Amino acid sequence: MASRCKNVKGKKSWPELVGASGQAAAAIIESENHKVDAIVVEEGSFVTTDIRCDRVRVFVDDNHIVKEVPKIG
């Protein structure tokens, strides 16, 4: 997680969601931290490299299963 986001209040990462459905994970993330938007992204997709403390990318495989720990950034 970017050090710039260290002062963000609330939960910042969700290791327990690896292996879960991407859409379900996004809903859980947004319910546990109302200050972030969770975005489901297919593994290997091009994404911007900017750091945003109000965004969590949820990387999923072809079966829509979370493959990486979702975290703010």
DRENDO-1510 file (C-alpha; in Angstrom, 1 decimal, always signed):
<recs>
REC; n; res; u; v; w
REC; 1; MET; +0.0; +0.0; +0.0 .
REC; 2; ALA; +1.3; +3.4; -0.8 .
REC; 3; SER; +2.6; +5.3; +2.2 .
REC; 4; ARG; +0.6; +8.3; +1.0 .
REC; 5; CYS; -2.6; +6.3; +2.1 .
REC; 6; LYS; -1.3; +5.4; +5.5 .
REC; 7; ASN; -3.6; +8.0; +7.2 .
REC; 8; VAL; -6.7; +6.6; +5.6 .
REC; 9; LYS; -9.2; +5.6; +8.3 .
REC; 10; GLY; -10.8; +2.2; +8.2 .
REC; 11; LYS; -9.8; -1.1; +6.8 .
REC; 12; LYS; -7.0; -0.9; +4.2 .
REC; 13; SER; -6.5; -4.5; +2.9 .
REC; 14; TRP; -8.6; -7.7; +2.7 .
REC; 15; PRO; -6.4; -10.8; +2.6 .
REC; 16; GLU; -9.4; -13.0; +3.6 .
REC; 17; LEU; -11.1; -12.3; +0.2 .
REC; 18; VAL; -8.5; -14.1; -1.9 .
REC; 19; GLY; -10.4; -17.0; -3.4 .
REC; 20; ALA; -13.8; -15.3; -3.1 .
REC; 21; SER; -16.1; -14.1; -5.9 .
REC; 22; GLY; -14.9; -10.7; -7.3 .
REC; 23; GLN; -18.3; -9.1; -7.1 .
REC; 24; ALA; -19.0; -10.4; -3.6 .
REC; 25; ALA; -15.5; -9.2; -2.5 .
REC; 26; ALA; -16.1; -5.7; -3.9 .
REC; 27; ALA; -19.4; -5.5; -2.0 .
REC; 28; ILE; -17.7; -6.6; +1.2 .
REC; 29; ILE; -14.9; -4.1; +0.8 .
REC; 30; GLU; -17.3; -1.2; +0.2 .
REC; 31; SER; -19.4; -2.2; +3.2 .
REC; 32; GLU; -16.3; -2.4; +5.5 .
REC; 33; ASN; -14.8; +0.9; +4.4 .
REC; 34; HIS; -17.4; +3.4; +3.1 .
REC; 35; LYS; -14.6; +5.8; +1.9 .
REC; 36; VAL; -13.5; +3.5; -0.9 .
REC; 37; ASP; -14.8; +2.3; -4.3 .
REC; 38; ALA; -14.0; -1.3; -5.1 .
REC; 39; ILE; -13.4; -2.0; -8.8 .
REC; 40; VAL; -13.2; -5.5; -10.2 .
REC; 41; VAL; -10.4; -5.8; -12.7 .
REC; 42; GLU; -9.4; -8.9; -14.8 .
REC; 43; GLU; -5.9; -10.1; -14.1 .
REC; 44; GLY; -3.5; -8.8; -16.8 .
REC; 45; SER; -5.7; -5.8; -17.7 .
REC; 46; PHE; -3.9; -2.5; -18.1 .
REC; 47; VAL; -4.5; -0.1; -15.2 .
REC; 48; THR; -3.3; +3.3; -14.4 .
REC; 49; THR; -0.3; +3.6; -12.1 .
REC; 50; ASP; -1.7; +6.5; -10.0 .
REC; 51; ILE; -2.2; +6.0; -6.3 .
REC; 52; ARG; -5.7; +6.8; -5.1 .
REC; 53; CYS; -6.6; +6.4; -1.4 .
REC; 54; ASP; -10.3; +6.0; -2.3 .
REC; 55; ARG; -9.9; +3.0; -4.6 .
REC; 56; VAL; -9.4; -0.7; -4.2 .
REC; 57; ARG; -8.8; -2.8; -7.2 .
REC; 58; VAL; -10.1; -6.4; -6.9 .
REC; 59; PHE; -8.0; -8.5; -9.4 .
REC; 60; VAL; -9.9; -11.6; -10.6 .
REC; 61; ASP; -9.1; -14.5; -12.9 .
REC; 62; ASP; -11.1; -15.8; -15.8 .
REC; 63; ASN; -13.6; -17.4; -13.3 .
REC; 64; HIS; -14.1; -14.1; -11.5 .
REC; 65; ILE; -12.2; -15.3; -8.4 .
REC; 66; VAL; -10.0; -12.9; -6.4 .
REC; 67; LYS; -6.4; -13.7; -7.1 .
REC; 68; GLU; -4.5; -11.0; -5.1 .
REC; 69; VAL; -5.0; -9.3; -1.8 .
REC; 70; PRO; -7.3; -6.3; -2.4 .
REC; 71; LYS; -5.8; -3.1; -0.9 .
REC; 72; ILE; -6.2; +0.6; -1.0 .
REC; 73; GLY; -4.1; +2.3; -3.7 .
</recs>
